[in-house]
């Protein structure tokens, strides 16, 4: 591929208000970076992608995913639900590599160009190296969260965190820290862990507000000066007004995984509360055990739960009901707001000159979506993974003409073998055997 790429003639959704959207426009990427967005662009020696009858937009940003859960997708609500603690201890490093690789390739195939991987895995070198190798082989942009697994006894102390981050060097990789879930009983330990992460220059991603009994905890974190612009709180399904005010005043970010939160029993994300407080969350898949692995499902889940909440108020005869969440807001949650929620808004999340060439091209002429009436509404409400035509990360094609450029057969075979090995070691029946 040329170092110069011109995506030409598509409907451009830049998600950058200074650039704007275009019924017909072009995107020029040079040396992996967006240099121009506009109509009628020309570039010598550029590879030209004909984007006629497509929507061109920034790649989706998945702000929270347990990628290693990928071997046991769609099982948490089955008659014999599979818990992470039941399968985690039975993953070898090779199994972990296969799970992470197939999960990340599935994300790419769904138009996700950035994944925040909550790697709650053994923090021994062979496991970390296996996961990081999968990140490198998948080719997308990732944030690797060194996270404390509930089923791993070895604590993630400063020495282990430094040993993990020393294995960096990949151009599209960033490290962050995932501490044990804070609770009223462990605030001193939380303060020590977070101070360690900050001492290493790492962003903190923390599960919070996942139980009704946790209401008020985020306010306590704020009162202890633990929150800040370098913190992303995940789920946040059970908050009170003090928690919301602490998030706002500290400029802390929020990541929601709406499909997994509702399917996994964490509760419905309180989107109206966030809207009222002008909190703009990012969206994520969460666990593939409970959630579809694409951002189309997350956008629809977020929109639907807020709409259902307001329609219930209207049916109950309430007055002064707020406005419905718009597709314009939700598509930003999945892109530029997601980038902001993980501290990477200056790198990606919009089609802006100077940002990385992380771009997706969506077919707008397929029977499932044509004719297009509103491009943003089409993406949020109507499209699915079948509309993915091209995916670029840093200007490099990871999906070309609807197909992954990776060795899919190898990745799938590794995943199937790993799934059988882990299931056998954990004493799990296959869905066919238990039907």
Secondary structure, DSSP 4 states (H G I P E B T S, - for coil): --SEEEEEEEEEE---TTT--EEEEEEEEETTEEEEEETT---TT-EEEE-TTEEEEEPEEEEEEEGGGGGGTT-TTSTT---HHHHGGG--HHHHHHHHHHHHHHHHHTTEEEEEEEE-S--SHHHHHHHHHHHHHH-SEEEEEEE--TT--S---HHHHHHHHTT---TTEEEEEEPPPP-GGGHHHHHHHHHHHHHTT-EEEEEES-SGGGTTHHHHHHHTT--STTEEEEE--S--HHHHHHHHHHT-EEEE-HHHHHHTTS----HHHHHHTT---EE--EETTTS-SSHHHHHHHHHHHHHHHHHHHHHTT-SSPPPPPPHHHHHHHTTHHHHHHTT-TTTSSS--TTSB--EEEEESSSTTTPSPS-HHHIIIII--GGGEEEEEETTEEEEETTEESS-HHHHHHHHHHHHHHHHHHHTPPPHHHH-
